[in-house]
């Protein structure tokens, strides 16, 4: 099994991606040399674009955070180990199975 990684490791990458996406995209109204291009059809170039990002015509509006279920944990990790709720074996990682935290051997996969 691959070693677990912290979500913090990915947060920096996501922040960098967001910063690069915040830069305005060249939508055809600016030439490569920085000079403006006037082809008289600027409206068509921005069609289907919202703030430089493509618009998905079939997409649903974003959900209100109050309407979604909160995320639930699927496992628990304990430095010194903890007893499996079913067999009592001491393990560092226990998995959620129904309302119990169990060792990998007791988990219904």
Backbone as JSON, one array per atom type, in Angstrom:
{
  "sequence": "XXXXXXXXXXXXXXXXXXXXXXXXXXXXXXXXXXXXXXXXXXXXXXXXXXXXXXXXXXXXXXXXXXXXXXXXXXXXXXXXXXXXXXXXXXXXXXXXXXXXXXXXXXXXX",
  "N": [[0.85, -1.17, 0.0], [0.49, 2.24, -0.76], [2.22, 4.95, 0.82], [0.58, 7.05, 3.19], [-0.45, 10.41, 2.61], [-0.43, 13.84, 3.51], [-3.11, 16.17, 3.17], [-2.26, 18.75, 3.13], [0.02, 18.77, 1.6], [-0.91, 18.93, -0.96], [-2.28, 21.29, -1.01], [-0.64, 23.54, -1.47], [-0.01, 23.19, -4.19], [-2.56, 23.43, -5.31], [-3.14, 26.08, -4.68], [-1.23, 27.4, -6.23], [-2.11, 26.64, -8.78], [-4.58, 27.92, -8.81], [-3.78, 30.58, -8.73], [-2.51, 30.79, -11.22], [-4.69, 30.41, -12.85], [-6.1, 32.7, -12.37], [-5.0, 34.65, -13.9], [-5.69, 36.66, -16.74], [-6.96, 35.12, -19.65], [-5.79, 34.88, -23.03], [-8.05, 35.89, -25.19], [-8.16, 36.24, -27.88], [-8.34, 38.9, -28.39], [-6.03, 40.18, -28.02], [-2.87, 40.52, -29.41], [0.06, 38.44, -29.84], [2.28, 40.03, -29.44], [1.41, 41.89, -27.65], [-0.01, 43.99, -28.65], [-3.25, 45.32, -29.31], [-5.92, 43.58, -30.94], [-8.18, 44.24, -33.44], [-10.71, 42.9, -34.78], [-13.29, 43.31, -35.18], [-15.08, 41.46, -34.3], [-15.24, 40.91, -31.6], [-17.18, 40.2, -29.72], [-17.95, 37.59, -30.44], [-15.66, 36.17, -29.8], [-15.66, 36.13, -27.04], [-17.85, 34.65, -26.45], [-19.49, 32.13, -24.63], [-17.73, 32.23, -22.55], [-16.87, 33.01, -19.24], [-15.56, 35.38, -17.35], [-13.04, 34.7, -18.4], [-13.08, 31.97, -18.19], [-14.24, 28.87, -19.48], [-17.72, 28.3, -20.1], [-19.94, 25.89, -19.1], [-22.65, 24.88, -20.72], [-24.6, 22.98, -20.0], [-24.36, 22.71, -17.29], [-25.19, 22.46, -13.81], [-26.38, 24.92, -11.46], [-24.21, 26.03, -8.77], [-24.31, 24.24, -5.66], [-25.85, 25.16, -2.57], [-23.88, 25.41, 0.29], [-25.14, 24.67, 2.67], [-26.95, 22.78, 1.91], [-25.7, 20.4, 1.45], [-24.4, 17.19, 2.52], [-22.23, 16.77, 5.31], [-18.75, 15.81, 5.12], [-17.61, 12.54, 5.97], [-15.48, 10.67, 8.1], [-13.47, 7.9, 7.1], [-11.6, 6.35, 8.25], [-9.41, 5.92, 11.11], [-6.46, 6.99, 12.7], [-4.07, 6.15, 15.08], [-1.34, 7.01, 17.01], [-0.1, 5.44, 19.11], [-1.55, 3.18, 18.76], [-4.73, 1.47, 18.88], [-7.46, -0.4, 20.23], [-9.22, -2.75, 18.24], [-12.67, -2.51, 17.61], [-14.08, -4.86, 17.34], [-12.49, -7.31, 17.46], [-10.52, -6.7, 19.27], [-7.8, -6.51, 18.76], [-4.76, -4.66, 18.79], [-4.12, -1.93, 16.83], [-2.64, 0.52, 14.61], [-4.06, 1.82, 12.59], [-7.49, 2.09, 12.12], [-10.52, 1.15, 10.55], [-13.64, 2.57, 9.51], [-16.58, 0.79, 9.97], [-19.8, 0.19, 9.67], [-20.93, 1.3, 12.69], [-18.59, 0.99, 14.0], [-15.02, 1.12, 14.74], [-12.66, -0.62, 13.15], [-10.1, -3.2, 12.74], [-8.1, -3.97, 9.78], [-8.53, -6.72, 9.23], [-11.05, -7.27, 10.29], [-12.7, -5.59, 8.92], [-15.36, -5.23, 6.64], [-14.9, -5.6, 3.46]],
  "CA": [[0.0, 0.0, 0.0], [1.26, 3.49, -0.82], [2.25, 5.69, 2.08], [-0.41, 8.11, 3.28], [0.09, 11.76, 2.46], [-1.27, 14.88, 4.08], [-3.74, 17.05, 2.19], [-1.49, 19.98, 3.09], [0.99, 18.67, 0.51], [-1.59, 19.28, -2.19], [-2.84, 22.64, -0.89], [0.25, 24.49, -2.13], [-0.19, 23.01, -5.63], [-3.87, 23.97, -5.68], [-3.05, 27.53, -4.6], [-0.48, 27.83, -7.4], [-2.99, 26.47, -9.93], [-5.6, 28.96, -8.75], [-3.14, 31.83, -9.12], [-2.27, 30.79, -12.66], [-6.0, 30.52, -13.49], [-6.6, 34.05, -12.17], [-4.48, 35.51, -14.95], [-6.62, 36.68, -17.87], [-6.58, 34.32, -20.82], [-5.81, 35.59, -24.3], [-9.26, 35.45, -25.87], [-8.11, 36.64, -29.28], [-8.4, 40.35, -28.5], [-4.68, 40.68, -27.81], [-1.88, 39.81, -30.22], [1.17, 37.88, -29.06], [3.23, 41.09, -29.1], [0.81, 42.8, -26.69], [-0.85, 44.96, -29.35], [-4.64, 44.91, -29.41], [-6.4, 43.12, -32.24], [-9.55, 44.68, -33.66], [-11.25, 42.23, -35.95], [-14.69, 43.66, -35.26], [-15.91, 40.36, -33.84], [-14.82, 40.63, -30.24], [-18.29, 39.55, -29.03], [-17.91, 36.16, -30.7], [-14.5, 35.57, -29.13], [-15.94, 35.94, -25.63], [-19.05, 33.85, -26.29], [-19.22, 30.88, -23.92], [-16.66, 32.44, -21.59], [-17.25, 33.81, -18.1], [-14.33, 35.8, -16.67], [-11.9, 33.98, -18.93], [-13.23, 30.53, -17.98], [-15.31, 28.34, -20.31], [-19.0, 28.08, -19.44], [-20.58, 24.64, -19.49], [-24.06, 25.21, -20.89], [-25.46, 22.0, -19.34], [-24.01, 22.53, -15.88], [-26.14, 22.88, -12.79], [-25.83, 25.98, -10.61], [-23.55, 25.47, -7.59], [-25.17, 23.96, -4.51], [-25.67, 25.91, -1.34], [-23.18, 24.53, 1.23], [-26.06, 24.19, 3.7], [-27.76, 21.7, 1.36], [-24.89, 19.19, 1.26], [-24.05, 16.43, 3.72], [-20.81, 16.94, 5.65], [-17.89, 14.66, 4.87], [-17.42, 11.67, 7.12], [-14.2, 9.97, 8.13], [-13.54, 6.47, 6.8], [-10.61, 5.64, 9.06], [-8.8, 6.67, 12.21], [-5.08, 6.59, 12.93], [-3.64, 6.45, 16.44], [0.1, 6.79, 17.11], [0.21, 4.3, 19.98], [-2.45, 2.07, 18.46], [-5.97, 1.39, 19.64], [-8.08, -1.71, 20.09], [-10.29, -2.95, 17.27], [-13.95, -2.61, 18.32], [-14.65, -6.2, 17.2], [-11.64, -8.41, 17.94], [-9.65, -6.22, 20.35], [-6.4, -6.4, 18.34], [-4.25, -3.28, 18.84], [-3.61, -1.51, 15.52], [-2.51, 1.98, 14.49], [-5.13, 2.31, 11.72], [-8.77, 1.39, 12.19], [-11.43, 1.57, 9.49], [-15.05, 2.67, 9.89], [-17.44, -0.26, 9.44], [-21.04, 0.49, 10.39], [-20.63, 2.3, 13.72], [-17.38, 0.54, 14.7], [-13.69, 1.32, 14.16], [-12.15, -1.99, 13.16], [-8.83, -3.48, 12.07], [-8.33, -4.41, 8.39], [-9.03, -8.09, 9.18], [-12.47, -7.28, 10.65], [-13.43, -4.7, 8.0], [-16.08, -5.86, 5.53], [-14.5, -4.89, 2.24]],
  "C": [[0.9, 1.24, 0.0], [1.18, 4.2, 0.52], [1.23, 6.82, 2.05], [0.27, 9.46, 3.18], [-0.92, 12.75, 3.02], [-1.89, 15.71, 2.96], [-3.0, 18.38, 2.07], [-0.46, 19.96, 1.96], [0.38, 19.11, -0.82], [-2.12, 20.71, -2.18], [-1.96, 23.67, -1.59], [0.1, 24.41, -3.64], [-1.5, 23.62, -6.09], [-3.84, 25.5, -5.66], [-2.3, 28.08, -5.81], [-1.33, 27.72, -8.66], [-4.03, 27.57, -9.97], [-5.01, 30.3, -9.17], [-2.93, 31.89, -10.62], [-3.59, 30.91, -13.41], [-6.59, 31.92, -13.33], [-6.08, 35.01, -13.22], [-5.44, 35.5, -16.13], [-6.08, 35.87, -19.04], [-6.62, 35.19, -22.06], [-6.99, 35.07, -25.09], [-9.31, 35.89, -27.33], [-8.18, 38.14, -29.46], [-7.04, 40.97, -28.31], [-3.71, 39.85, -28.64], [-0.75, 39.34, -29.32], [2.16, 38.96, -28.64], [2.65, 42.12, -28.15], [-0.06, 43.86, -27.34], [-2.27, 44.43, -29.43], [-5.01, 44.5, -30.82], [-7.84, 43.56, -32.36], [-10.06, 44.04, -34.93], [-12.74, 42.48, -36.08], [-15.61, 42.57, -34.74], [-15.52, 39.94, -32.43], [-15.91, 39.91, -29.46], [-18.28, 38.05, -29.23], [-16.78, 35.49, -29.94], [-14.81, 35.29, -27.67], [-17.2, 35.12, -25.39], [-18.71, 32.52, -25.63], [-18.11, 30.99, -22.9], [-17.18, 33.35, -20.48], [-15.99, 34.13, -17.31], [-13.13, 34.98, -17.11], [-11.98, 32.48, -18.76], [-14.38, 30.03, -18.85], [-16.57, 28.08, -19.48], [-19.59, 26.79, -19.98], [-22.08, 24.89, -19.53], [-24.98, 24.25, -20.13], [-25.19, 21.85, -17.86], [-25.1, 23.07, -14.97], [-25.55, 24.05, -12.01], [-25.2, 25.36, -9.37], [-24.53, 25.28, -6.45], [-24.84, 24.89, -3.35], [-24.98, 24.98, -0.34], [-24.08, 23.97, 2.33], [-26.89, 23.02, 3.23], [-26.99, 20.39, 1.2], [-24.61, 18.51, 2.59], [-22.58, 16.65, 4.03], [-20.03, 15.66, 5.35], [-17.75, 13.84, 6.14], [-16.1, 10.93, 6.98], [-14.41, 8.49, 7.83], [-12.53, 5.66, 7.6], [-10.1, 6.55, 10.17], [-7.4, 6.11, 12.42], [-4.68, 7.05, 14.32], [-2.16, 6.08, 16.57], [0.44, 5.55, 17.93], [-0.63, 3.08, 19.7], [-3.67, 2.11, 19.34], [-6.61, 0.04, 19.34], [-9.18, -1.69, 19.04], [-11.59, -3.14, 18.05], [-14.55, -4.01, 18.24], [-13.77, -7.28, 17.82], [-10.69, -8.0, 19.06], [-8.19, -6.11, 19.98], [-5.98, -4.93, 18.31], [-3.6, -2.96, 17.5], [-3.52, 0.01, 15.47], [-3.6, 2.57, 13.6], [-6.36, 1.43, 11.85], [-9.71, 1.99, 11.16], [-12.86, 1.62, 10.01], [-15.83, 1.55, 9.19], [-18.71, -0.23, 10.28], [-20.71, 1.57, 11.42], [-19.36, 1.96, 14.5], [-16.12, 1.01, 13.98], [-12.97, -0.01, 14.3], [-10.82, -2.11, 12.44], [-9.11, -3.96, 10.64], [-8.88, -5.83, 8.29], [-10.53, -8.17, 9.47], [-13.32, -6.44, 9.71], [-14.1, -5.52, 6.9], [-15.77, -5.06, 4.28], [-15.46, -5.25, 1.18]]
}
